[in-house]
Amino acid sequence: MEHHYYFLVEILSGLGFGHFAHKFAHVLYSWLAMAVLIVGALLLAKGVKMIPGKGQSLLEMIVQGLEDFFVEVTGPEGRAFFPFIATLFLYIFVCNLLGLIPGFFSPTANLNTTLSLALCTFVLTHAIGIKFHGVKYVKHFLGPVWALAPLMFVIEMIGHLARVMSLSVRLFGNIFGKEKILGILFGLAGLYLAPLPILFLGILVSFIQAVVFMLLSTVYFAGAMEEAH
């Protein structure tokens, strides 16, 4: 069976873990994305100063802007969930960018990765709803007309489950398509010059898809915190 050439996969294959490496390349590169974020966070935290420099000021401005936007959508009560949203955005963005490096793979080009992220958002959405409303959260699924409550419950359940499919398939489809186009161009026209415009487009797609996933998750959280109508 023919496999793509990925650095981490080939390294583990040389160490005798070839079957695992080829079958779970998305897991390996998910670990790499996590390592990048952890090391980056440690380095940034180490350089934090009471009187910030230009780099620290820029990062603080970006984080503050994202937090203000999140709180504006969800209200002050949603501030507690901002770390999840910010981590989700950074993780997806780094995963998307990995595939732009020759010999690397975007974990988000595998449906298992995007589905797991969508399920995290799905579970946390309803956990937030229960936290804010308790048993009354069920009213979100029953609609305003009690006579139609059984029908509305089924429709709402289908709609909420469709969110998982929408989040996972949208991200997977866009990043998988980006990976395939880049792979074809790398194979036909060399590693750098010919695919360069597509690389810039890939960076844009990577950022937009991370933003879309973050925004939809934010909207779902805000909806769970609202009172049922």
N, C-alpha and C positions, 0 to 999 in steps of 0.2 A: 504493500500500500504506500502511495506517494504522500509525503508530508511536506509542509512548508518549512523553510529554514528559519528557525527562531533560536537566538543565542542561548537563552536559559534552557530550552528544550534539549539542545545539542549538548550543553554542559552536563545536564542530569543524565542524558543518555550515555555519555561517556563514563558516568559514575555508576551505571547499572540500573538506572531508574527510567529507562526509555519508555516502557509501557505507560507508566503513570504520567510522564512528561508529555507524551504525545496526546494522551487522552484528556488530560486536564491542563492544557496550556493556559486556559483562561484563569485557572486557580493560581498558577505560578505568577502570572503577570498581575493578578489582583494583589498577591503578596508583595510584589515589587512596588505597585502603586501605594500600598499602605506603608511600605518602608520609606519611600520618598517623602510621604506626608509626615511621618513620624520624625525622620531625620531633619526635615525642613523646619518642623515646629520646634524641635530642640535647639537648632541653630538660631532661629529667630528669637526664641525665649532667652537664650543665653546673651543675645546682644541687646536686649531691652534696657533702656536707660530712662531715668527720671526726666531728663531733658532730651527729648527725641531728636534724632538726626533726620535728614531728608527721607531716607528709606523707611525708617520707622514711622515718620509722620504720614507718608503715603499709604503704608499698610493700615495704619490706624484710621485714616480717612476712608479707605475702601471698606474696611470691616464696619465702621460706624454707619456708612451709607447703606450697606446691606441690612444691618440691624434696624435702622430707621425705616427702611422700606418694608421689612418684615413686620415690624410693630404697627406700621400704618395700615397694613392689610388685616392683621389678626387682632389688633388692639394690644394694650399693655400686658394683658394676661399671656399673650403668646410669646413674650420675651424668653420664657423658660425653654421654649422649643427651638430657639434660634440656633444653638450649637449643633443640633441635629441637621437643620437645613443647611447651615454653612459647611458642615462636614460632608454632607451629601453632594453639594455643589463641587467642592474641591476634589472629592474622590472621583466623581464622574468625569470632571474636566481632565484630571491627570490620567485616568484610564483611557479617555478618548485620545489624548495627545500621544500616548505611548506608541500607538499604531503608526504614527507619522515617522518614527525612527526605523530605518531599515534593520531588519532582524528582530524587531520587537512586535508585540501583538496587543491590540486593544481588548482588554477583558470585556468591555461593553459590546464588542462584536459577537459575543456569545449570549444566547438567550437565557442561559442559566444565571448569568451575572445580573442582567437587567431585571429578570423576574424576581430575584432575591431582593433587589433594591425596591422594586415596586411593592413587594410583600411587606417590607419594613415600613414603608409609607402607609400602606393599607392598615396594618395592625396598629401603628401609632395613631392614625387618624381616629379609629374607633376607641382606642384607649383614652385619647383626649376627650372625645365625646362623653364617655362614661365618667371621666374625672370631673368634667364641668357640669353634667346634668344628672348623673346617677341613672336610676331606672328610667327617668323621663326621657333619656336619649332615644328610646324606642319610638318616640313621637316623630323623629326625623324620617322614619320609614313608613309612617301611616297616612301622611297627607292631611289636609285640612277637613275633609269630609269623612266622617266616621263610617258612613255606609259603604264607602269605597275602600276602607282601610285594608281588607285582605288583598284586594287587587293591587293597591298602591304598595303594599309591603313587598309583594313579589317583584313588581316593577323596580322599586328602589333597590332591592337586593341584586337584581340583575345589573342595574346601573352601577352600583358600587363594585361589583365583581368585574364589570367591564373596565373600570378604572385601572385595575391591575394589568389587564391585557393591553390597554391603551398606553400606559406608562412604559411597560416592558417592550412591547413590539415597536413602538415609535423610536425609542432610543436604539434598540438592537438593529432595526432596519436601516436607519441612517448611518450608523457607524459601520455596520457590516458592508453596506454599499460603498462607503469611503475606503474601507480596507481592500475590497475587490478591485476598485478602480485604480488605486495606488499600486496594488500588486501587479496588475496588467501593465501599467505604464513602466514600472520598475523593470519588468521582464522584457518589454519591447524596446525601451528607449534609454536604458541606463539608469543609474541610481539617482542622479541629481538634476541635471539641467532640464530635460524634457518634462519631468513631473513637477517642476518647481511651482507653476501656477496652481496645480492641484493641491500641492502641499499647503499653500496659503489658503486655498478654499477649505482644505481639511481642518486647519486651525480655526477658521470661522465656524465651520459645522460643529467642531468639538465644543466650542464655547457656547454656541446657540443651543445645542442639545442639552448641555448641562444647565443652562439658564431655564429652558423650557421645563425640564424635570423639576427643578427647584421651584419654579413659579406654580406649577400644577400642585405640587405637594403643599405649598403655602396656602393655596386656595382651598384645598381639601381640609387642611387644619382649621382654617378660618370658618369653613362651613360647619365643621363639627363643634366649634365653640359657640356658634350662634344658637339662639333660641329657635325651636321648631315653630313653623308658621302653620 
